[in-house]
């Protein structure tokens, strides 16, 4: 896993969890926890993507099959986390914010590396 992406994800998640906790002060603790659950779920999903990319078979048919299986496992994990959070009565949108922190970190990293590459 790329350490910069993990670092950016944690920074984004800290910022978002604090902002969301202030905005939704009546559910401060639940929102804070939900954002971090989303963050950690996003990081686990990112790790699974990296592992899949490193271990994908060179055969085209086997590679497609592995890719589809890993994709389905990852989205099953995301769905399971959302269901568990709903059962625990945590704000689902806050979990989604945490997941998006990882996506934002990947985007930021890609944009920064693109700039560094062209210099």
Steps between C-alpha positions, in 0.01 A plus 500: 500500500609852432588675827408844364148384416460357850632825649266715288206274588566533873539879473179535296316272743615695804390827339166359383423325828562821695295713261213248494510468880469878535222528242304207644581574865194316628653173370865602533640167620297287257599719203867499601501119531309453174746713302791295636324173423460624143865608490628162618265317264630711212860421595424126517334521158799690362736236640294226336519682165878531526538132594275395212696710252828348616371142487277501192570208265661573163245283317223729374207274591636415846583869553145608418356233727728602787420867445125440509526280810711753688269784392198311633675413829594864552150630436353228719733623777386861445135392511553292813666792678211730404242247623684454831525877544128534429424231758720686750300814414806689378449770237550334160587829331786545746630153407475606135700816579773282650505279190527808280799625699696207358378574147593866542845402622555283192388788277726749680795262473437447128480875437815572703698222335389620157636846584827356633538278194478787254747728679 
